[in-house]
Amino acid sequence: MIKRIVKLSFREDAVQEFISEVFENSKTQIRAVEGCRHMELLRHKTRPNVLFTLSIWDDEAA
């Protein structure tokens, strides 16, 4: 099993656009990829313009 964390830093005025235009439109497709066990979006506690994707995969090939 592989856990993957990706840090994303945005201009403050672009965060909501990323969430609604990119993440919401792609999360179902990403979660449907064979080998993907979990995927979620997290927000930094004190820096709201910093987001993270956390995903869990079967292996590196997935």
Backbone hydrogen bonds, N-H to C=O, Kabsch-Sander energy under -0.5 kcal/mol:
donor,donor_aa,acceptor,acceptor_aa,energy
2,I,57,W,-2.7
4,R,2,I,-0.5
4,R,55,S,-3.2
6,V,53,T,-2.3
8,L,51,L,-3.3
10,F,49,N,-2.4
14,A,11,R,-2.1
15,V,11,R,-0.7
15,V,12,E,-0.7
18,F,14,A,-2.2
19,I,15,V,-2.4
20,S,16,Q,-2.8
21,E,17,E,-2.9
22,V,17,E,-0.7
22,V,18,F,-1.8
23,F,18,F,-2.5
24,E,19,I,-2.5
26,S,22,V,-1.1
26,S,23,F,-0.9
27,K,23,F,-2.2
30,I,26,S,-2.4
31,R,27,K,-2.5
32,A,28,T,-1.1
33,V,30,I,-1.5
36,C,33,V,-2.3
37,R,35,G,-0.6
37,R,56,I,-3.4
38,H,56,I,-1.3
40,E,54,L,-2.4
42,L,52,F,-3.3
44,H,50,V,-2.9
50,V,47,R,-2.3
51,L,8,L,-2.9
51,L,49,N,-0.5
52,F,42,L,-2.7
53,T,6,V,-2.1
54,L,40,E,-2.5
55,S,4,R,-2.6
55,S,53,T,-0.5
56,I,38,H,-2.7
57,W,2,I,-3.0
58,D,35,G,-2.2
62,A,59,D,-0.7
